[in-house]
């Protein structure tokens, strides 16, 4: 499956009809990537495929001695949840193509709800987490999860494209807006985001003690991947 220059390769067959897709591409800081990594490790997800492109930075992420694509798809068929997990902080020129790939993949697998997130830099303690929905039913789900619905604001990047396209294609999309210092590892925002996602997705869970222990390790891998990507961008995006 391709969308422009984005290729999705699936390694196995799976049934996610009526289920969920989580967008785990990083935004500001590392919280979204760490939160999805925690959910993958806690809720027994399996590798289901990879997301690749000739215009992605050519990087292999080594974990426990094994090479990994930096952008992968994890599946939990029992929960009917797919996660697009990535260590890449993509150039904004790729955001629309990645978003379109997610929407095409969601349509193919008859996904009911796409959950994305966006970080807002803030030093304030106990700032309220909010949500934005692409449809009336998505906005109702935000209220049911105990989150405040954002009335006015701007959502950039992949989450913004998912919201816009979801609104005209009648695809439920929820973007969780969370606060972060913008520096990793931000244990608090990662934990809060993971818990908010689990409220929207029945059965999904987060091991908070494990998240705090693993956050530094995950942050180091993500940071190294992003630094290597930055070195390559000068030649790739001229």
HELIX and SHEET records of a PDB file:
HELIX    1   1 UNK A   31  UNK A   42  1                                  12    
HELIX    2   2 UNK A   92  UNK A   94  5                                   3    
HELIX    3   3 UNK A   95  UNK A  108  1                                  14    
HELIX    4   4 UNK A  136  UNK A  144  1                                   9    
HELIX    5   5 UNK A  157  UNK A  169  1                                  13    
HELIX    6   6 UNK A  187  UNK A  200  1                                  14    
HELIX    7   7 UNK A  208  UNK A  236  1                                  29    
SHEET    1   A10 UNK A   2  UNK A   3  0                                        
SHEET    2   A10 UNK A   6  UNK A  10 -1                                        
SHEET    3   A10 UNK A  46  UNK A  53 -1                                        
SHEET    4   A10 UNK A  71  UNK A  76 -1                                        
SHEET    5   A10 UNK A  81  UNK A  86 -1                                        
SHEET    6   A10 UNK A  20  UNK A  24  1                                        
SHEET    7   A10 UNK A 113  UNK A 121  1                                        
SHEET    8   A10 UNK A 172  UNK A 180  1                                        
SHEET    9   A10 UNK A 130  UNK A 133 -1                                        
SHEET   10   A10 UNK A 148  UNK A 149  1                                        
SHEET    1   B 2 UNK A  60  UNK A  63  0                                        
SHEET    2   B 2 UNK A  66  UNK A  69 -1                                        
END                                                                             
